[in-house]
């Protein structure tokens, strides 16, 4: 790699990292705000919130990294043109393909980063996130409860709280246990507190009553108490294992699913696996779009606004077609090849444009002409 290639690569890579970090931070912050409710209203710790927020970050990086590469290439080559550096390079006899070598190296770096996320980091983080959600739902029952709302933990357990005080205790507590349809139990308490001992959740109730109604005899039994402890795990009957979705599985599981799965599930796994490969490939098309719009044709001292807008417009169209093809493949497995066609089409067309010097007279290649 020549010194000139390293110069362009260094600027493009630093800009790509900066833009990707900025976009990822903005999207991550917006999505993390949805988890703040777990702290404010549901009593989870700040450490657990930060861990949950960190687990959702890899999913956003897969989306914003190709966009960051596109913006970096568009910005760097527009600046090189505006500062007449590209004029000198082309006057020295460097053609569009030679000037794009560093960009292809940048795309290769982004491709390997995205493949590492697709193959391991994204499914691993998604799996950990949903496992923690499952644990919160089935162990940290207090995290599910909202004041003034009847919360159904299972079809046989409903909990209602009137509010929470400054110490995190609940007030106005009602629990309905319908495990035994012939003898439902209702617990009422003035206040209570949830506790977790590492093996399950318990609720400690103060100043309340336990009402048991026998539907066969029609007899109502009432027991008042000053302090009562209820093991919530014995009421929930939550399963120890859960089904893992396609987005939680690694590539070998997606392309070679267990034989006992139904055809619909196997198809969804196959679509997810191909999407994991198509997304990294799309970065080559994203970087090719600004190259094909900015490099061919004559230079103009009046600026390249039209070409920049053209590149942005083509990127929007490409992204829309890419999303449409993936949605279509999700409904019809026969559309999987269309995903690869859409993701690689700008790369092929752009390569042809760079070799020929342009597709319109306005963009024809003239190495040393400056207007």
FINUZA-692687 format. One line per field, with one value per residue (C-alpha): residue in three letters; x, y, z. Coordinates in steps of 0.1 Angstrom, whole numbers, plus 5000, padded with zeros to 4 digits. Layout:
<rs>
r ALA_...
xx X_...
yy Y_...
zz Z_...
</rs>
This chain:
<rs>
r UNK_UNK_UNK_UNK_UNK_UNK_UNK_UNK_UNK_UNK_UNK_UNK_UNK_UNK_UNK_UNK_UNK_UNK_UNK_UNK_UNK_UNK_UNK_UNK_UNK_UNK_UNK_UNK_UNK_UNK_UNK_UNK_UNK_UNK_UNK_UNK_UNK_UNK_UNK_UNK_UNK_UNK_UNK_UNK_UNK_UNK_UNK_UNK_UNK_UNK_UNK_UNK_UNK_UNK_UNK_UNK_UNK_UNK_UNK_UNK_UNK_UNK_UNK_UNK_UNK_UNK_UNK_UNK_UNK_UNK_UNK_UNK_UNK_UNK_UNK_UNK_UNK_UNK_UNK_UNK_UNK_UNK_UNK_UNK_UNK_UNK_UNK_UNK_UNK_UNK_UNK_UNK_UNK_UNK_UNK_UNK_UNK_UNK_UNK_UNK_UNK_UNK_UNK_UNK_UNK_UNK_UNK_UNK_UNK_UNK_UNK_UNK_UNK_UNK_UNK_UNK_UNK_UNK_UNK_UNK_UNK_UNK_UNK_UNK_UNK_UNK_UNK_UNK_UNK_UNK_UNK_UNK_UNK_UNK_UNK_UNK_UNK_UNK_UNK_UNK_UNK_UNK_UNK_UNK_UNK_UNK_UNK_UNK_UNK_UNK_UNK_UNK_UNK_UNK_UNK_UNK_UNK_UNK_UNK_UNK_UNK_UNK_UNK_UNK_UNK_UNK_UNK_UNK_UNK_UNK_UNK_UNK_UNK_UNK_UNK_UNK_UNK_UNK_UNK_UNK_UNK_UNK_UNK_UNK_UNK_UNK_UNK_UNK_UNK_UNK_UNK_UNK_UNK_UNK_UNK_UNK_UNK_UNK_UNK_UNK_UNK_UNK_UNK_UNK_UNK_UNK_UNK_UNK_UNK_UNK_UNK_UNK_UNK_UNK_UNK_UNK_UNK_UNK_UNK_UNK_UNK_UNK_UNK_UNK_UNK_UNK_UNK_UNK_UNK_UNK_UNK_UNK_UNK_UNK_UNK_UNK_UNK_UNK_UNK_UNK_UNK_UNK_UNK_UNK_UNK_UNK_UNK_UNK_UNK_UNK_UNK_UNK_UNK_UNK_UNK_UNK_UNK_UNK_UNK_UNK_UNK_UNK_UNK_UNK_UNK_UNK_UNK_UNK_UNK_UNK_UNK_UNK_UNK_UNK_UNK_UNK_UNK_UNK_UNK_UNK_UNK_UNK_UNK_UNK_UNK_UNK_UNK_UNK_UNK_UNK_UNK_UNK_UNK_UNK_UNK_UNK_UNK_UNK_UNK_UNK_UNK_UNK_UNK_UNK_UNK_UNK_UNK_UNK_UNK_UNK_UNK_UNK_UNK_UNK_UNK_UNK_UNK_UNK_UNK_UNK_UNK_UNK_UNK_UNK_UNK_UNK_UNK_UNK_UNK_UNK_UNK_UNK_UNK_UNK_UNK_UNK_UNK_UNK_UNK_UNK_UNK_UNK_UNK_UNK_UNK_UNK_UNK_UNK_UNK_UNK_UNK_UNK_UNK_UNK_UNK_UNK_UNK_UNK_UNK_UNK_UNK_UNK_UNK_UNK_UNK_UNK_UNK_UNK_UNK_UNK_UNK
xx 5000_5014_5017_4988_4966_4976_4967_4932_4927_4937_4913_4885_4890_4891_4860_4841_4849_4838_4805_4797_4804_4782_4753_4755_4756_4725_4705_4718_4708_4673_4667_4682_4657_4631_4650_4650_4615_4631_4650_4625_4593_4604_4633_4661_4697_4717_4743_4716_4703_4738_4744_4711_4719_4753_4738_4716_4746_4759_4725_4728_4764_4754_4731_4752_4786_4778_4762_4793_4815_4793_4794_4832_4840_4816_4830_4867_4865_4843_4869_4898_4880_4872_4908_4921_4941_4922_4930_4967_4963_4944_4968_4995_4977_4958_4925_4892_4901_4935_4921_4895_4920_4921_4883_4882_4906_4883_4853_4873_4880_4843_4833_4854_4841_4805_4811_4825_4794_4771_4789_4793_4789_4753_4737_4757_4745_4710_4709_4723_4698_4668_4681_4682_4648_4635_4652_4637_4603_4605_4627_4625_4588_4589_4604_4572_4548_4534_4514_4477_4479_4468_4499_4493_4525_4509_4474_4470_4487_4477_4493_4481_4500_4486_4520_4556_4571_4605_4621_4610_4583_4549_4516_4480_4490_4466_4476_4451_4462_4440_4461_4433_4402_4380_4397_4411_4431_4433_4459_4456_4482_4488_4524_4550_4586_4601_4633_4655_4679_4696_4673_4640_4617_4597_4573_4571_4536_4527_4492_4469_4446_4445_4411_4403_4370_4358_4336_4323_4311_4307_4327_4350_4380_4398_4431_4446_4483_4509_4537_4534_4560_4551_4574_4565_4584_4560_4532_4547_4556_4580_4600_4637_4644_4631_4631_4658_4648_4667_4684_4699_4715_4749_4755_4760_4727_4710_4723_4721_4691_4680_4660_4630_4621_4591_4597_4585_4610_4638_4630_4631_4665_4678_4666_4683_4715_4716_4708_4738_4760_4742_4746_4784_4785_4764_4792_4810_4781_4778_4813_4811_4781_4801_4831_4809_4793_4823_4853_4842_4838_4853_4861_4842_4852_4816_4814_4800_4767_4747_4769_4768_4730_4729_4751_4728_4697_4711_4721_4686_4672_4697_4688_4651_4655_4677_4651_4624_4643_4649_4613_4603_4627_4612_4578_4590_4622_4627_4636_4668_4689_4673_4690_4724_4715_4704_4734_4759_4743_4756_4791_4790_4775_4799_4829_4817_4813_4848_4863_4845_4848_4811_4777_4768_4788_4786_4806_4832_4868_4893_4924_4938_4909_4897_4868
yy 5000_5034_5064_5080_5050_5051_5088_5082_5051_5069_5097_5075_5050_5077_5094_5061_5053_5088_5087_5051_5060_5091_5073_5043_5065_5084_5053_5035_5065_5066_5029_5029_5054_5026_5007_5036_5026_4995_5017_5045_5025_4988_4990_4974_4985_5009_4982_4959_4988_4995_4958_4956_4988_4974_4942_4960_4979_4953_4952_4989_4987_4963_4990_5021_5008_5006_5040_5053_5039_5056_5090_5087_5081_5108_5133_5125_5126_5157_5174_5162_5177_5210_5214_5205_5175_5152_5174_5169_5131_5128_5151_5127_5100_5082_5069_5063_5027_5036_5063_5039_5013_5026_5027_4990_4983_5003_4982_4950_4962_4970_4937_4917_4937_4931_4894_4891_4907_4886_4853_4858_4892_4900_4866_4863_4897_4891_4857_4873_4901_4878_4854_4884_4895_4860_4860_4894_4882_4850_4859_4896_4898_4933_4946_4937_4955_4989_5010_5010_4981_4944_4924_4888_4869_4836_4826_4816_4845_4882_4909_4945_4973_5007_5024_5025_5045_5062_5031_5009_4991_4986_4997_4985_4950_4924_4889_4865_4828_4806_4775_4755_4765_4749_4770_4803_4824_4862_4880_4916_4936_4973_4971_4947_4943_4920_4901_4879_4855_4843_4813_4830_4859_4863_4889_4899_4913_4933_4938_4919_4890_4857_4848_4813_4805_4769_4768_4733_4741_4779_4785_4816_4813_4845_4846_4879_4883_4909_4894_4869_4856_4842_4823_4836_4808_4782_4802_4810_4775_4792_4769_4766_4767_4787_4785_4805_4826_4827_4860_4844_4815_4813_4807_4768_4765_4786_4768_4733_4734_4704_4679_4679_4715_4722_4736_4771_4774_4760_4785_4814_4801_4800_4835_4848_4831_4846_4881_4878_4873_4898_4927_4927_4924_4955_4977_4972_4988_5016_5027_5023_5047_5079_5067_5062_5096_5118_5103_5100_5131_5165_5187_5218_5247_5255_5225_5190_5196_5178_5148_5147_5149_5121_5099_5105_5098_5066_5054_5060_5040_5012_5010_5010_4982_4963_4964_4955_4924_4912_4916_4897_4869_4867_4859_4839_4819_4818_4856_4849_4853_4887_4899_4892_4907_4940_4941_4936_4954_4989_4973_4959_4990_5012_4992_4994_5032_5036_5015_5033_5068_5075_5068_5103_5129_5151_5125_5114_5108_5135_5131_5166_5189_5214_5237
zz 5000_4989_5012_4994_5000_5037_5038_5024_5045_5077_5071_5061_5089_5116_5102_5100_5136_5147_5127_5138_5175_5173_5155_5178_5209_5197_5189_5221_5243_5227_5232_5267_5279_5275_5302_5327_5338_5353_5377_5384_5388_5392_5416_5396_5404_5383_5376_5361_5340_5326_5319_5300_5280_5271_5258_5232_5217_5192_5174_5166_5155_5127_5114_5118_5108_5070_5072_5090_5062_5036_5054_5059_5022_5011_5035_5028_4990_4990_5012_4990_4960_4978_4989_4954_4967_4944_4914_4921_4925_4892_4874_4885_4865_4892_4879_4899_4906_4919_4941_4955_4966_5002_5003_4994_5023_5045_5034_5040_5076_5082_5066_5091_5120_5109_5103_5138_5152_5130_5139_5176_5194_5183_5190_5222_5235_5223_5241_5273_5271_5267_5294_5318_5307_5314_5348_5357_5346_5366_5396_5402_5403_5419_5386_5368_5391_5384_5409_5402_5378_5381_5370_5358_5366_5354_5346_5383_5400_5399_5420_5426_5444_5452_5453_5465_5493_5494_5508_5479_5499_5483_5498_5493_5483_5469_5457_5441_5440_5418_5417_5432_5413_5441_5468_5456_5480_5483_5504_5514_5533_5542_5530_5519_5506_5480_5487_5466_5482_5450_5447_5442_5451_5483_5495_5532_5540_5571_5587_5564_5560_5541_5527_5514_5498_5493_5463_5472_5507_5502_5533_5536_5559_5570_5588_5599_5604_5614_5593_5565_5541_5507_5483_5449_5431_5444_5428_5394_5382_5357_5334_5339_5301_5273_5235_5218_5188_5156_5165_5196_5177_5162_5124_5127_5144_5118_5087_5103_5126_5146_5125_5149_5141_5118_5083_5092_5120_5098_5071_5096_5108_5072_5064_5096_5087_5052_5066_5089_5059_5036_5061_5061_5024_5020_5033_5000_4982_5007_5001_4963_4960_4969_4949_4918_4923_4931_4912_4875_4853_4853_4883_4889_4911_4917_4940_4939_4956_4930_4932_4970_4969_4943_4965_4995_4974_4960_4995_5007_4977_4983_5020_5013_4987_5011_5038_5014_5001_5037_5046_5014_5022_5057_5041_5011_5014_4977_4979_4997_4965_4960_4993_4979_4945_4961_4985_4957_4928_4937_4940_4905_4889_4907_4896_4860_4863_4878_4850_4822_4837_4840_4827_4814_4795_4826_4845_4819_4831_4820_4841_4840_4832_4858_4852
</rs>
